[in-house]
Amino acid sequence: GVYNWKTGAFTFSTAGHEHVYCIHKNRRDIEKIAYESFAIGWFEDVEFEQKTLQLQKDDHILFLTDGVIEASQGKRENQFGEERLYESVLSSLQSLQSSSAHILEKLNEEVRQFAQNEEQDDDITMFLMQVK
């Protein structure tokens, strides 16, 4: 993605990853940016859709793989899910230490605790960008 520091515009493409989440710290809410695309390398000559978000100071953008949402206990019947994702991130924003590192560490810890440290079928990858 490309972030324009002067205008606050963030333009990106996901190329097959899960939805993108815009975390509005000042409003204390999370906006799910619906996004569908093919993974890189599946097809030749694919054009990837770009999205542009208008970001404000202290907003965060969270990119993650489906392994975060689909982290499971046992036989995949009970998954971590988006509701727990939202709860984890929003509770982190309440903290005075709500840096990007703190939010990711807390989310990663909660995913691992939920999955009871069992080995997962998919990778668990997260990237969080904060507007300063």
Disulfide bonds with the S-S distance in Angstrom:
none
